[in-house]
């Protein structure tokens, strides 16, 4: 019985809120947002100025997603260093 309890209560993978999981997920979200926006943008038929502004906005969102992922890794490493 203790084997079954230990089997179900033991950790299998990495911590889901850790930097090793959040960093690639946030980078993937940023890249997917940029590519999806890039593919959907011609359907809106924007002018040249609107197209450039929207591409800059999509790039900023992708960059912010990547930055949030990197910051989670930095914060996790700093907390580990303090302990």
C-alpha positions in Angstrom: 0.0 0.0 0.0 2.8 2.4 0.8 4.3 1.7 -2.7 1.0 2.8 -4.3 0.8 5.9 -2.1 4.4 6.8 -2.9 3.8 6.2 -6.6 0.9 8.6 -6.7 2.4 11.3 -4.4 5.9 11.5 -5.9 6.8 14.1 -8.5 7.2 13.0 -12.0 8.3 16.1 -14.0 9.5 19.6 -13.4 7.6 22.1 -11.3 5.0 23.6 -13.6 5.5 27.1 -12.2 9.3 26.9 -12.5 11.4 28.8 -14.9 12.3 25.7 -16.9 8.7 25.4 -17.9 7.5 29.0 -18.1 10.4 30.3 -20.2 9.8 28.1 -23.2 6.0 28.4 -22.9 6.1 32.2 -22.9 8.6 32.2 -25.8 6.3 29.9 -27.8 3.3 32.1 -27.0 5.1 35.2 -28.2 6.3 33.5 -31.5 2.9 32.0 -32.1 1.2 35.4 -31.6 3.5 37.1 -34.0 3.1 34.4 -36.7 -0.6 34.2 -36.3 -0.9 38.0 -36.5 1.4 38.1 -39.5 -0.8 35.5 -41.3 -4.1 37.2 -40.3 -3.0 40.7 -41.1 -3.5 40.7 -44.9 -7.2 39.7 -44.3 -7.7 43.0 -42.6 -6.5 44.9 -45.7 -4.7 47.7 -43.7 -2.9 50.6 -45.2 0.9 50.7 -45.3 1.1 52.8 -42.1 -1.4 50.6 -40.3 0.5 47.5 -41.4 3.8 48.8 -40.1 2.2 49.9 -36.8 0.5 46.5 -36.3 3.8 44.6 -37.1 5.6 46.7 -34.5 2.9 46.0 -32.0 3.1 42.3 -32.7 6.9 42.4 -32.4 6.5 44.2 -29.0 4.1 41.6 -27.7 6.4 38.8 -28.8 9.4 40.5 -27.1 7.4 41.1 -23.9 6.4 37.4 -23.8 10.0 36.3 -24.2 11.1 38.9 -21.5 8.6 37.6 -19.0 9.9 34.1 -19.5 13.5 35.2 -19.0 12.6 37.1 -15.9 11.0 34.1 -14.3 14.2 32.2 -14.8 16.3 35.0 -13.3 14.0 35.4 -10.3 14.1 31.6 -9.7 17.9 31.5 -9.8 18.2 34.5 -7.5 15.8 32.9 -5.0 17.8 29.7 -5.2 21.0 31.6 -4.6 19.6 33.3 -1.5 18.6 29.9 0.0 
